[in-house]
Amino acid sequence: MDILSRILAFVGGVAVGFAGYFLMAADGWPQPFQDMVLERGVVGGLILLLGLALIWTSFKPAPRRAPASRSPAAKDVFTLSPEPVAAVSPPQAVVEPELHAPAPTPEADQPAAAPAPVSVADEPAPQAEGLTALMAQGDRLFAEGRLDEALDPYSQALDLARASHGAHPQDAEATRTLAAVLKSNADVYDEEGRLDSAIDLYEEALKLNRGLAASGSASDKRALSLVLERLGDCRESRGHRSRAADLYRESLAIAEDLARGDPDNPLYAEDLAVTRRRLLELEGETETV
């Protein structure tokens, strides 16, 4: 609701409320209205409540604009890889001694075998499997609209993702996973209207997505574009219109680049349409205020 609408609602509410009060309490009504005390009280009370409702509407915060509809696949970019994060191919330095080992000697002449070196890649990854399960549970609850319940597995997944990224900060998959989990937690806060918490997590995910997108991967660029748009939504709802417009423009530039590179991809076309509409709506609202 813009400023003019709020002023009109307030003035109208005062006028309607005063009319209801006058109908209930004022004397000097001509007969037979003077004797219709009960009737005047009921009707006047309803009118007074209507006036109070109009006054309350003039002070009520503007409702958040509902997110533009996206296909369910828009969230797929943030789902975790089915393979555990730590399950990568062993380094060449670990494999080469086995490929180029000398011919075996008689058992009696062989020294005691030294324990084989253990690489990070050989370690089991139960945390990655647990993280995947937690994210799947959170995604299901989020899709069902059970936001508070979804936040519990999402929060646990965030703790695991932070630990994995902290142990392997240069691992792109660990970074990608942390960005995805941050975004999922932020989505819950965003839907619940806890904008400050959502903005903090979106900003953290944005830094990670910027680094990933620098590699030139189309999927990482799209992830960056979507996080920019979601953060723009929160900034706009928070009243940070200038910042929101900057975020939308950056997201739009990425979406346009992806759509030009793959014009037959329906997801890229949908992203472009949604972000463009977001920016046009914001610019239009800004001009009318």
FIKOLFI-483510 format. One record per residue: residue in three letters; x, y, z of N, C-alpha, C in turn. Coordinates in Angstrom, 2 decimals, m for minus. Layout:
BEGIN
R   type    n_east   n_north      n_up   ca_east   ca_north     ca_up    c_east   c_north      c_up
R    ALA         X         Y         Z         X          Y         Z         X         Y         Z
...
! end
This chain:
BEGIN
R   type    n_east   n_north      n_up   ca_east   ca_north     ca_up    c_east   c_north      c_up
R    MET      0.86     m1.19      0.00      0.00       0.00      0.00      0.89      1.23      0.00
R    ASP      0.67      2.16     m0.95      1.51       3.34     m1.02      1.03      4.38     m0.01
R    ILE      1.76      5.49      0.07      1.50       6.50      1.10      0.12      7.13      0.93
R    LEU     m0.27      7.44     m0.32     m1.58       8.06     m0.56     m2.71      7.15     m0.11
R    SER     m2.59      5.86     m0.41     m3.64       4.91      0.01     m3.73      4.83      1.52
R    ARG     m2.59      4.89      2.22     m2.62       4.83      3.68     m3.31      6.07      4.26
R    ILE     m3.02      7.24      3.67     m3.65       8.47      4.15     m5.17      8.40      3.96
R    LEU     m5.59      7.97      2.77     m7.03       7.87      2.50     m7.70      6.87      3.44
R    ALA     m7.03      5.75      3.71     m7.60       4.75      4.61     m7.73      5.30      6.02
R    PHE     m6.74      6.06      6.46     m6.80       6.63      7.82     m7.93      7.65      7.94
R    VAL     m7.99      8.57      6.97     m9.03       9.61      7.02    m10.42      8.97      6.91
R    GLY    m10.56      8.02      6.01    m11.85       7.34      5.89    m12.22      6.59      7.14
R    GLY    m11.21      5.94      7.78    m11.49       5.21      9.01    m11.96      6.12     10.13
R    VAL    m11.33      7.30     10.25    m11.75       8.25     11.29    m13.18      8.72     11.03
R    ALA    m13.49      9.02      9.76    m14.83       9.51      9.43    m15.88      8.44      9.69
R    VAL    m15.61      7.22      9.25    m16.58       6.13      9.45    m16.73      5.81     10.93
R    GLY    m15.61      5.79     11.66    m15.69       5.51     13.09    m16.50      6.57     13.85
R    PHE    m16.29      7.84     13.50    m17.05       8.91     14.14    m18.54      8.78     13.83
R    ALA    m18.87      8.39     12.58    m20.28       8.22     12.22    m20.91      7.11     13.05
R    GLY    m20.16      6.00     13.25    m20.70       4.92     14.06    m20.91      5.33     15.51
R    TYR    m19.94      6.06     16.06    m20.08       6.53     17.44    m21.26      7.50     17.56
R    PHE    m21.40      8.40     16.61    m22.51       9.36     16.64    m23.85      8.65     16.58
R    LEU    m23.92      7.58     15.77    m25.17       6.84     15.64    m25.53      6.15     16.95
R    MET    m24.51      5.68     17.68    m24.80       4.98     18.94    m25.14      5.94     20.07
R    ALA    m24.39      7.03     20.19    m24.45       7.82     21.42    m25.19      9.14     21.29
R    ALA    m25.30      9.71     20.13    m25.87      11.06     20.02    m27.36     11.07     20.30
R    ASP    m27.79     12.16     20.90    m29.22      12.37     21.13    m29.78     13.29     20.05
R    GLY    m31.07     13.54     20.14    m31.69      14.46     19.20    m32.17     13.82     17.93
R    TRP    m32.23     12.46     17.91    m32.75      11.79     16.72    m34.27     11.97     16.66
R    PRO    m34.83     12.15     15.47    m36.30      12.26     15.36    m36.95     10.91     15.67
R    GLN    m38.18     11.01     16.08    m38.95       9.79     16.30    m39.21      9.12     14.96
R    PRO    m39.23      7.78     14.81    m39.08       6.80     15.92    m37.64      6.40     16.17
R    PHE    m36.63      7.03     15.51    m35.25       6.62     15.69    m34.73      6.86     17.11
R    GLN    m35.31      7.86     17.80    m34.84       8.16     19.14    m35.04      6.98     20.08
R    ASP    m36.12      6.23     19.88    m36.42       5.10     20.77    m35.74      3.80     20.34
R    MET    m35.10      3.79     19.18    m34.45       2.56     18.68    m33.01      2.49     19.19
R    VAL    m32.90      2.45     20.50    m31.57       2.50     21.12    m30.76      1.25     20.78
R    LEU    m31.39      0.08     20.90    m30.68      m1.18     20.62    m30.25     m1.26     19.16
R    GLU    m31.17     m0.94     18.27    m30.86      m1.02     16.85    m29.73     m0.05     16.49
R    ARG    m29.83      1.19     17.02    m28.78       2.16     16.73    m27.44      1.71     17.31
R    GLY    m27.50      1.08     18.48    m26.26       0.61     19.10    m25.58     m0.47     18.29
R    VAL    m26.38     m1.43     17.75    m25.80      m2.52     16.96    m25.22     m1.99     15.65
R    VAL    m26.04     m1.22     14.93    m25.57      m0.70     13.65    m24.39      0.25     13.85
R    GLY    m24.50      1.13     14.84    m23.41       2.06     15.11    m22.13      1.34     15.51
R    GLY    m22.28      0.26     16.28    m21.10      m0.50     16.68    m20.41     m1.14     15.49
R    LEU    m21.20     m1.68     14.58    m20.60      m2.29     13.38    m19.88     m1.25     12.53
R    ILE    m20.49     m0.07     12.40    m19.86       1.00     11.63    m18.57      1.46     12.31
R    LEU    m18.62      1.55     13.65    m17.43       1.96     14.39    m16.29      0.94     14.19
R    LEU    m16.63     m0.36     14.23    m15.61      m1.39     14.00    m15.02     m1.29     12.60
R    LEU    m15.88     m0.97     11.62    m15.39      m0.80     10.26    m14.39      0.35     10.19
R    GLY    m14.70      1.45     10.88    m13.77       2.58     10.89    m12.45      2.23     11.54
R    LEU    m12.51      1.49     12.66    m11.28       1.08     13.32    m10.46      0.14     12.42
R    ALA    m11.15     m0.70     11.67    m10.43      m1.61     10.75     m9.71     m0.82      9.67
R    LEU    m10.35      0.21      9.16     m9.71       1.05      8.15     m8.49      1.77      8.72
R    ILE     m8.62      2.25      9.95     m7.47       2.93     10.58     m6.33      1.95     10.77
R    TRP     m6.66      0.73     11.21     m5.61      m0.29     11.41     m4.95     m0.64     10.09
R    THR     m5.72     m0.69      9.02     m5.16      m1.01      7.70     m4.16      0.05      7.27
R    SER     m4.40      1.30      7.64     m3.49       2.36      7.22     m2.12      2.24      7.89
R    PHE     m2.06      1.57      9.05     m0.79       1.38      9.74     m0.20     m0.01      9.54
R    LYS     m0.97     m0.91      8.96     m0.51      m2.29      8.78      0.65     m2.33      7.80
R    PRO      1.72     m3.09      8.11      2.84      m3.21      7.16      2.37     m3.80      5.84
R    ALA      2.97     m3.35      4.78      2.61      m3.84      3.46      2.92     m5.33      3.37
R    PRO      2.00     m6.13      2.86      2.26      m7.57      2.74      3.35     m7.85      1.74
R    ARG      4.09     m8.91      1.99      5.15      m9.30      1.07      4.54     m9.83     m0.22
R    ARG      5.14     m9.47     m1.31      4.68      m9.98     m2.59      5.01    m11.46     m2.68
R    ALA      4.04    m12.24     m3.08      4.26     m13.67     m3.19      5.32    m13.95     m4.24
R    PRO      6.22    m14.91     m3.95      7.26     m15.22     m4.93      6.65    m15.68     m6.24
R    ALA      7.27    m15.26     m7.31      6.79     m15.69     m8.62      6.95    m17.20     m8.75
R    SER      6.00    m17.83     m9.39      6.02     m19.29     m9.49      7.18    m19.73    m10.36
R    ARG      7.83    m20.78     m9.89      8.89     m21.42    m10.65      8.56    m22.90    m10.76
R    SER      9.13    m23.51    m11.72      8.96     m24.95    m11.82      9.71    m25.61    m10.69
R    PRO      9.29    m26.82    m10.23      9.99     m27.48     m9.14     11.46    m27.68     m9.41
R    ALA     11.86    m27.76    m10.66     13.25     m28.00    m10.99     14.15    m26.85    m10.60
R    ALA     13.56    m25.69    m10.29     14.38     m24.54     m9.91     15.16    m24.81     m8.65
R    LYS     14.70    m25.71     m7.81     15.40     m26.04     m6.58     16.43    m27.14     m6.80
R    ASP     16.38    m27.83     m7.95     17.28     m28.94     m8.18     18.74    m28.53     m8.15
R    VAL     19.01    m27.30     m8.54     20.39     m26.85     m8.60     21.02    m26.83     m7.22
R    PHE     20.19    m26.79     m6.17     20.72     m26.72     m4.83     20.73    m28.07     m4.12
R    THR     20.24    m29.13     m4.75     20.24     m30.42     m4.11     21.65    m30.98     m4.08
R    LEU     21.89    m31.83     m3.12     23.22     m32.35     m2.92     23.55    m33.43     m3.94
R    SER     24.83    m33.57     m4.22     25.28     m34.62     m5.11     25.02    m35.96     m4.46
R    PRO     24.55    m36.99     m5.22     24.32     m38.29     m4.61     25.59    m38.95     m4.12
R    GLU     26.74    m38.52     m4.61     28.00     m39.09     m4.17     28.49    m38.34     m2.94
R    PRO     29.06    m39.02     m1.93     29.60     m38.33     m0.77     30.66    m37.33     m1.19
R    VAL     30.75    m36.24     m0.45     31.69     m35.19     m0.80     33.12    m35.70     m0.78
R    ALA     33.46    m36.56      0.22     34.84     m37.00      0.36     35.21    m38.13     m0.56
R    ALA     34.25    m38.69     m1.28     34.51     m39.86     m2.11     35.03    m39.42     m3.47
R    VAL     36.27    m38.94     m3.50     36.90     m38.53     m4.74     37.98    m39.52     m5.08
R    SER     38.48    m39.48     m6.32     39.49     m40.42     m6.75     40.77    m40.21     m5.97
R    PRO     41.49    m41.29     m5.59     42.73     m41.12     m4.84     43.74    m40.35     m5.66
R    PRO     44.60    m39.57     m5.01     45.63     m38.83     m5.74     46.58    m39.78     m6.45
R    GLN     47.19    m39.29     m7.53     48.09     m40.12     m8.31     49.27    m40.61     m7.47
R    ALA     49.70    m39.76     m6.48     50.85     m40.12     m5.67     50.58    m41.37     m4.85
R    VAL     49.29    m41.62     m4.51     48.96     m42.81     m3.74     48.88    m44.03     m4.63
R    VAL     48.45    m43.84     m5.88     48.24     m44.98     m6.78     49.55    m45.43     m7.40
R    GLU     50.45    m44.51     m7.71     51.65     m44.85     m8.47     52.52    m45.91     m7.82
R    PRO     52.77    m45.91     m6.50     53.60     m46.96     m5.94     53.05    m48.35     m6.21
R    GLU     51.72    m48.49     m6.30     51.16     m49.80     m6.59     51.35    m50.17     m8.05
R    LEU     51.33    m49.16     m8.95     51.48     m49.46    m10.37     52.92    m49.78    m10.74
R    HIS     53.87    m49.15    m10.07     55.27     m49.29    m10.44     56.07    m49.99     m9.36
R    ALA     55.45    m50.80     m8.55     56.17     m51.50     m7.48     57.12    m52.51     m8.09
R    PRO     58.30    m52.75     m7.45     59.25     m53.73     m7.98     58.71    m55.14     m7.87
R    ALA     59.31    m56.03     m8.64     58.86     m57.43     m8.63     59.02    m58.00     m7.24
R    PRO     58.08    m58.83     m6.79     58.15     m59.39     m5.44     59.38    m60.27     m5.26
R    THR     59.94    m60.21     m4.08     61.08     m61.05     m3.71     60.59    m62.17     m2.84
R    PRO     61.41    m63.20     m2.63     60.98     m64.27     m1.73     60.53    m63.71     m0.40
R    GLU     59.56    m64.38      0.17     58.93     m63.86      1.39     59.93    m63.70      2.51
R    ALA     60.94    m64.58      2.57     61.89     m64.52      3.68     62.76    m63.29      3.58
R    ASP     63.03    m62.80      2.33     63.91     m61.66      2.16     63.21    m60.32      2.27
R    GLN     61.88    m60.34      2.33     61.12     m59.09      2.35     61.08    m58.51      3.76
R    PRO     61.35    m57.19      3.89     61.20     m56.56      5.21     59.73    m56.43      5.56
R    ALA     59.51    m56.20      6.80     58.12     m56.03      7.25     57.48    m54.87      6.50
R    ALA     56.30    m55.11      5.99     55.62     m54.09      5.18     55.22    m52.90      6.05
R    ALA     55.51    m51.72      5.56     55.10     m50.51      6.27     53.62    m50.28      6.05
R    PRO     52.95    m49.73      7.02     51.52     m49.47      6.84     51.27    m48.55      5.67
R    ALA     50.28    m48.89      4.88     49.96     m48.09      3.68     49.47    m46.71      4.10
R    PRO     49.89    m45.67      3.37     49.41     m44.32      3.70     47.92    m44.21      3.48
R    VAL     47.28    m43.52      4.37     45.83     m43.34      4.30     45.56    m41.93      3.82
R    SER     44.87    m41.79      2.70     44.53     m40.46      2.18     43.15    m40.06      2.65
R    VAL     42.88    m38.77      2.51     41.56     m38.27      2.89     40.47    m38.95      2.08
R    ALA     40.80    m39.29      0.83     39.79     m39.89     m0.05     39.41    m41.27      0.40
R    ASP     40.33    m41.99      1.17     40.03     m43.34      1.59     39.16    m43.39      2.83
R    GLU     38.98    m42.24      3.51     38.20     m42.23      4.72     36.72    m42.34      4.39
R    PRO     35.95    m43.04      5.23     34.50     m43.12      4.98     33.86    m41.77      5.16
R    ALA     32.73    m41.58      4.57     32.04     m40.28      4.61     30.64    m40.43      5.16
R    PRO     30.52    m40.90      6.42     29.18     m41.03      6.99     28.50    m39.69      7.16
R    GLN     29.30    m38.62      7.41     28.68     m37.31      7.58     28.01    m36.84      6.30
R    ALA     28.68    m37.11      5.15     28.08     m36.69      3.88     26.78    m37.43      3.63
R    GLU     26.75    m38.71      3.95     25.51     m39.48      3.76     24.42    m38.96      4.70
R    GLY     24.81    m38.67      5.97     23.82     m38.14      6.90     23.33    m36.78      6.47
R    LEU     24.21    m35.96      5.91     23.81     m34.64      5.44     22.80    m34.75      4.31
R    THR     23.06    m35.68      3.39     22.13     m35.88      2.28     20.75    m36.29      2.78
R    ALA     20.73    m37.19      3.78     19.45     m37.63      4.33     18.72    m36.49      5.03
R    LEU     19.47    m35.67      5.76     18.85     m34.54      6.45     18.27    m33.54      5.46
R    MET     18.99    m33.29      4.38     18.49     m32.35      3.37     17.24    m32.90      2.69
R    ALA     17.22    m34.19      2.43     16.03     m34.80      1.82     14.83    m34.67      2.74
R    GLN     15.05    m34.88      4.03     13.96     m34.74      5.00     13.48    m33.29      5.06
R    GLY     14.43    m32.35      5.11     14.04     m30.94      5.15     13.31    m30.51      3.89
R    ASP     13.77    m30.98      2.73     13.10     m30.62      1.47     11.65    m31.11      1.46
R    ARG     11.44    m32.33      1.98     10.09     m32.88      2.00      9.18    m32.05      2.91
R    LEU      9.67    m31.72      4.10      8.86     m30.94      5.04      8.61    m29.53      4.50
R    PHE      9.62    m28.95      3.85      9.46     m27.62      3.27      8.40    m27.64      2.18
R    ALA      8.42    m28.66      1.34      7.42     m28.77      0.26      6.01    m28.93      0.81
R    GLU      5.90    m29.54      2.01      4.59     m29.72      2.63      4.15    m28.50      3.43
R    GLY      4.98    m27.46      3.47      4.64     m26.26      4.19      4.89    m26.32      5.69
R    ARG      5.58    m27.35      6.15      5.87     m27.52      7.58      7.23    m26.87      7.86
R    LEU      7.22    m25.55      7.89      8.47     m24.80      7.90      9.26    m25.00      9.19
R    ASP      8.60    m24.91     10.34      9.32     m25.08     11.60      9.95    m26.46     11.70
R    GLU      9.24    m27.47     11.22      9.79     m28.83     11.26     10.94    m28.98     10.27
R    ALA     10.85    m28.31      9.14     11.93     m28.41      8.14     13.21    m27.77      8.66
R    LEU     13.08    m26.76      9.50     14.26     m26.05      9.97     15.17    m26.93     10.82
R    ASP     14.60    m27.92     11.50     15.42     m28.79     12.36     16.43    m29.60     11.55
R    PRO     15.99    m30.40     10.55     17.00     m31.13      9.75     17.89    m30.20      8.93
R    TYR     17.35    m29.08      8.46     18.18     m28.13      7.73     19.30    m27.58      8.62
R    SER     18.98    m27.29      9.88     19.99     m26.76     10.80     21.07    m27.79     11.09
R    GLN     20.65    m29.03     11.27     21.64     m30.09     11.49     22.53    m30.26     10.25
R    ALA     21.92    m30.21      9.09     22.70     m30.31      7.86     23.68    m29.15      7.73
R    LEU     23.28    m27.97      8.18     24.17     m26.81      8.10     25.40    m27.01      8.98
R    ASP     25.21    m27.59     10.17     26.36     m27.86     11.05     27.33    m28.82     10.37
R    LEU     26.81    m29.86      9.73     27.68     m30.83      9.04     28.37    m30.19      7.84
R    ALA     27.64    m29.38      7.10     28.23     m28.74      5.91     29.32    m27.76      6.30
R    ARG     29.12    m27.03      7.40     30.16     m26.11      7.86     31.42    m26.87      8.28
R    ALA     31.22    m28.00      8.96     32.36     m28.79      9.41     33.13    m29.35      8.21
R    SER     32.40    m29.84      7.20     33.05     m30.40      6.01     33.81    m29.32      5.25
R    HIS     33.19    m28.16      5.11     33.86     m27.07      4.39     35.06    m26.55      5.17
R    GLY     34.93    m26.52      6.51     36.05     m26.07      7.31     37.25    m27.01      7.21
R    ALA     36.99    m28.33      7.07     38.07     m29.29      6.92     38.67    m29.28      5.53
R    HIS     37.88    m28.93      4.51     38.35     m28.93      3.12     37.91    m27.63      2.44
R    PRO     38.46    m26.49      2.84     37.98     m25.20      2.31     38.22    m25.02      0.82
R    GLN     39.17    m25.77      0.25     39.46     m25.63     m1.18     38.66    m26.60     m2.03
R    ASP     37.89    m27.46     m1.41     37.11     m28.45     m2.15     35.85    m27.80     m2.72
R    ALA     35.73    m27.78     m4.04     34.60     m27.11     m4.69     33.27    m27.75     m4.32
R    GLU     33.25    m29.08     m4.20     31.99     m29.75     m3.87     31.56    m29.44     m2.45
R    ALA     32.51    m29.36     m1.52     32.18     m28.98     m0.14     31.65    m27.55     m0.10
R    THR     32.23    m26.65     m0.90     31.76     m25.27     m0.97     30.37    m25.22     m1.57
R    ARG     30.15    m25.98     m2.62     28.84     m26.02     m3.29     27.77    m26.55     m2.34
R    THR     28.13    m27.57     m1.56     27.19     m28.14     m0.60     26.82    m27.14      0.48
R    LEU     27.82    m26.45      1.03     27.55     m25.46      2.08     26.66    m24.34      1.55
R    ALA     26.92    m23.88      0.33     26.08     m22.83     m0.26     24.64    m23.31     m0.40
R    ALA     24.47    m24.58     m0.79     23.12     m25.12     m0.95     22.38    m25.19      0.37
R    VAL     23.07    m25.64      1.42     22.42     m25.78      2.72     22.12    m24.41      3.32
R    LEU     23.02    m23.46      3.15     22.75     m22.10      3.60     21.50    m21.54      2.94
R    LYS     21.39    m21.77      1.64     20.23     m21.27      0.90     18.93    m21.93      1.38
R    SER     18.95    m23.21      1.67     17.75     m23.90      2.14     17.30    m23.37      3.49
R    ASN     18.25    m23.15      4.41     17.90     m22.56      5.70     17.34    m21.16      5.52
R    ALA     17.97    m20.38      4.64     17.49     m19.02      4.40     16.09    m19.03      3.81
R    ASP     15.79    m20.01      2.95     14.45     m20.11      2.37     13.38    m20.23      3.45
R    VAL     13.67    m21.03      4.49     12.71     m21.19      5.58     12.49    m19.87      6.31
R    TYR     13.60    m19.22      6.67     13.47     m17.93      7.36     12.73    m16.92      6.50
R    ASP     12.99    m16.93      5.20     12.32     m16.01      4.28     10.82    m16.26      4.29
R    GLU     10.42    m17.52      4.17      9.00     m17.84      4.15      8.31    m17.49      5.47
R    GLU      9.04    m17.59      6.57      8.46     m17.27      7.88      8.47    m15.77      8.17
R    GLY      9.07    m14.98      7.28      9.12     m13.55      7.50     10.24    m13.11      8.43
R    ARG     11.16    m14.00      8.74     12.32     m13.66      9.59     13.43    m13.16      8.66
R    LEU     13.23    m11.94      8.19     14.02     m11.44      7.08     15.48    m11.22      7.44
R    ASP     15.75    m10.75      8.65     17.15     m10.48      9.02     17.96    m11.77      9.01
R    SER     17.39    m12.84      9.56     18.09     m14.13      9.56     18.26    m14.65      8.13
R    ALA     17.22    m14.50      7.31     17.31     m14.95      5.93     18.38    m14.17      5.17
R    ILE     18.43    m12.87      5.36     19.42     m12.04      4.66     20.83    m12.45      5.03
R    ASP     21.07    m12.70      6.33     22.42     m13.10      6.76     22.87    m14.37      6.06
R    LEU     21.99    m15.36      5.98     22.37     m16.63      5.36     22.48    m16.50      3.84
R    TYR     21.57    m15.74      3.22     21.69     m15.52      1.77     22.99    m14.80      1.43
R    GLU     23.38    m13.83      2.25     24.63     m13.11      2.00     25.83    m14.05      2.10
R    GLU     25.79    m14.95      3.09     26.89     m15.91      3.23     26.93    m16.86      2.04
R    ALA     25.77    m17.33      1.61     25.72     m18.22      0.44     26.16    m17.47     m0.81
R    LEU     25.83    m16.19     m0.90     26.19     m15.40     m2.08     27.70    m15.34     m2.26
R    LYS     28.44    m15.15     m1.17     29.90     m15.11     m1.28     30.46    m16.42     m1.83
R    LEU     29.92    m17.54     m1.35     30.37     m18.84     m1.84     30.00    m19.04     m3.31
R    ASN     28.78    m18.66     m3.67     28.33     m18.83     m5.05     29.11    m17.97     m6.03
R    ARG     29.54    m16.79     m5.58     30.35     m15.94     m6.46     31.66    m16.64     m6.79
R    GLY     32.30    m17.24     m5.80     33.54     m17.94     m6.05     33.37    m19.13     m6.96
R    LEU     32.28    m19.87     m6.78     32.01     m21.03     m7.63     31.72    m20.61     m9.07
R    ALA     30.93    m19.56     m9.23     30.54     m19.10    m10.57     31.72    m18.58    m11.35
R    ALA     32.79    m18.17    m10.66     33.97     m17.65    m11.36     34.64    m18.71    m12.22
R    SER     34.37    m19.99    m11.93     34.97     m21.07    m12.72     34.34    m21.20    m14.11
R    GLY     33.17    m20.59    m14.31     32.53     m20.61    m15.61     31.48    m21.69    m15.79
R    SER     31.19    m22.49    m14.76     30.18     m23.54    m14.86     28.80    m22.93    m14.99
R    ALA     28.00    m23.42    m15.94     26.66     m22.88    m16.14     25.77    m23.13    m14.92
R    SER     25.89    m24.31    m14.31     25.06     m24.61    m13.14     25.42    m23.71    m11.97
R    ASP     26.71    m23.41    m11.80     27.11     m22.52    m10.72     26.68    m21.09    m11.00
R    LYS     26.70    m20.66    m12.25     26.22     m19.32    m12.60     24.72    m19.21    m12.33
R    ARG     23.99    m20.26    m12.65     22.55     m20.22    m12.40     22.27    m20.19    m10.89
R    ALA     23.05    m20.95    m10.11     22.88     m20.91     m8.66     23.12    m19.51     m8.13
R    LEU     24.13    m18.84     m8.65     24.41     m17.46     m8.25     23.25    m16.54     m8.60
R    SER     22.71    m16.70     m9.81     21.59     m15.85    m10.23     20.38    m16.03     m9.33
R    LEU     20.08    m17.26     m8.94     18.91     m17.52     m8.10     19.10    m16.97     m6.69
R    VAL     20.30    m17.11     m6.14     20.54     m16.57     m4.80     20.46    m15.04     m4.83
R    LEU     20.97    m14.43     m5.87     20.85     m12.97     m6.01     19.38    m12.55     m6.01
R    GLU     18.56    m13.30     m6.72     17.14     m12.95     m6.80     16.46    m13.12     m5.44
R    ARG     16.76    m14.25     m4.75     16.13     m14.46     m3.44     16.56    m13.39     m2.45
R    LEU     17.83    m13.04     m2.46     18.31     m11.98     m1.58     17.66    m10.66     m1.95
R    GLY     17.46    m10.42     m3.25     16.77      m9.22     m3.67     15.35     m9.17     m3.15
R    ASP     14.66    m10.31     m3.14     13.30     m10.36     m2.58     13.30     m9.93     m1.12
R    CYS     14.25    m10.48     m0.35     14.31     m10.14      1.07     14.65     m8.67      1.28
R    ARG     15.60     m8.17      0.50     15.97      m6.76      0.63     14.79     m5.86      0.30
R    GLU     14.04     m6.22     m0.72     12.87      m5.41     m1.08     11.84     m5.43      0.03
R    SER     11.57     m6.60      0.60     10.60      m6.71      1.68     11.07     m5.95      2.92
R    ARG     12.35     m5.85      3.09     12.93      m5.13      4.23     12.92     m3.63      4.00
R    GLY     12.58     m3.20      2.78     12.54      m1.78      2.46     13.81     m1.27      1.82
R    HIS     14.77     m2.17      1.53     16.03      m1.76      0.91     15.88     m1.80     m0.61
R    ARG     15.12     m0.89     m1.15     14.75      m0.96     m2.56     15.94     m0.77     m3.50
R    SER     16.82      0.16     m3.18     17.97       0.41     m4.04     18.88     m0.82     m4.10
R    ARG     19.13     m1.41     m2.94     19.96      m2.62     m2.89     19.28     m3.76     m3.62
R    ALA     17.97     m3.89     m3.46     17.23      m4.95     m4.14     17.32     m4.80     m5.65
R    ALA     17.21     m3.57     m6.13     17.29      m3.33     m7.57     18.67     m3.72     m8.11
R    ASP     19.72     m3.43     m7.36     21.07      m3.82     m7.80     21.20     m5.34     m7.88
R    LEU     20.65     m6.03     m6.90     20.71      m7.49     m6.89     19.93     m8.08     m8.06
R    TYR     18.73     m7.54     m8.32     17.93      m8.01     m9.45     18.66     m7.80    m10.78
R    ARG     19.30     m6.63    m10.91     20.01      m6.35    m12.17     21.17     m7.31    m12.37
R    GLU     21.90     m7.59    m11.31     23.01      m8.55    m11.44     22.48     m9.94    m11.78
R    SER     21.40    m10.34    m11.13     20.79     m11.64    m11.43     20.29    m11.68    m12.88
R    LEU     19.69    m10.58    m13.32     19.16     m10.52    m14.68     20.27    m10.66    m15.71
R    ALA     21.41    m10.00    m15.47     22.53     m10.08    m16.42     23.01    m11.53    m16.57
R    ILE     23.07    m12.26    m15.47     23.49     m13.67    m15.53     22.44    m14.50    m16.25
R    ALA     21.17    m14.26    m15.92     20.10     m15.02    m16.56     20.06    m14.78    m18.07
R    GLU     20.30    m13.54    m18.49     20.33     m13.23    m19.92     21.50    m13.94    m20.61
R    ASP     22.64    m13.97    m19.93     23.81     m14.64    m20.51     23.56    m16.14    m20.67
R    LEU     22.97    m16.76    m19.67     22.69     m18.20    m19.76     21.64    m18.49    m20.83
R    ALA     20.63    m17.64    m20.94     19.59     m17.86    m21.94     20.13    m17.70    m23.36
R    ARG     21.05    m16.77    m23.55     21.67     m16.61    m24.87     22.53    m17.82    m25.22
R    GLY     23.22    m18.37    m24.23     24.08     m19.51    m24.50     23.32    m20.79    m24.75
R    ASP     22.10    m20.91    m24.20     21.30     m22.12    m24.39     19.83    m21.70    m24.53
R    PRO     19.44    m21.17    m25.68     18.09     m20.61    m25.83     16.98    m21.64    m25.74
R    ASP     17.29    m22.93    m25.90     16.26     m23.96    m25.84     16.06    m24.52    m24.43
R    ASN     16.81    m24.04    m23.47     16.68     m24.54    m22.10     15.51    m23.84    m21.42
R    PRO     14.45    m24.58    m21.03     13.28     m23.92    m20.44     13.55    m23.30    m19.08
R    LEU     14.48    m23.87    m18.31     14.78     m23.30    m17.01     15.41    m21.92    m17.14
R    TYR     16.33    m21.78    m18.10     16.96     m20.49    m18.31     15.93    m19.45    m18.76
R    ALA     15.01    m19.87    m19.62     13.97     m18.95    m20.08     13.06    m18.53    m18.93
R    GLU     12.75    m19.48    m18.05     11.88     m19.17    m16.91     12.60    m18.24    m15.93
R    ASP     13.87    m18.53    m15.66     14.64     m17.66    m14.77     14.66    m16.23    m15.30
R    LEU     14.90    m16.11    m16.59     14.99     m14.79    m17.20     13.66    m14.04    m17.06
R    ALA     12.56    m14.72    m17.31     11.24     m14.07    m17.23     10.93    m13.64    m15.80
R    VAL     11.22    m14.50    m14.81     10.91     m14.18    m13.42     11.73    m13.00    m12.93
R    THR     13.04    m13.03    m13.18     13.90     m11.96    m12.69     13.58    m10.64    m13.39
R    ARG     13.30    m10.70    m14.67     12.94      m9.47    m15.39     11.65     m8.88    m14.83
R    ARG     10.66     m9.74    m14.53      9.40      m9.24    m13.96      9.62     m8.65    m12.57
R    ARG     10.49     m9.29    m11.78     10.80      m8.76    m10.45     11.34     m7.33    m10.55
R    LEU     12.29     m7.14    m11.44     12.92      m5.83    m11.57     11.92     m4.80    m12.07
R    LEU     11.11     m5.15    m13.06     10.13      m4.21    m13.59      9.10     m3.83    m12.53
R    GLU      8.66     m4.79    m11.72      7.70      m4.49    m10.66      8.31     m3.54     m9.63
R    LEU      9.56     m3.81     m9.25     10.21      m2.94     m8.27     10.39     m1.54     m8.81
R    GLU     10.84     m1.42    m10.03     11.04      m0.09    m10.63      9.70      0.64    m10.77
R    GLY      8.63     m0.10    m11.10      7.33       0.53    m11.21      6.81      1.02     m9.88
R    GLU      7.01      0.21     m8.80      6.57       0.62     m7.48      7.37      1.83     m7.00
R    THR      8.65      1.84     m7.30      9.50       2.95     m6.88      9.04      4.26     m7.51
R    GLU      8.60      4.21     m8.77      8.17       5.43     m9.45      6.87      5.97     m8.90
R    THR      6.00      5.09     m8.36      4.71       5.53     m7.86      4.75      6.04     m6.43
R    VAL      5.83      5.73     m5.69      5.91       6.16     m4.30      6.25      7.65     m4.24
! end
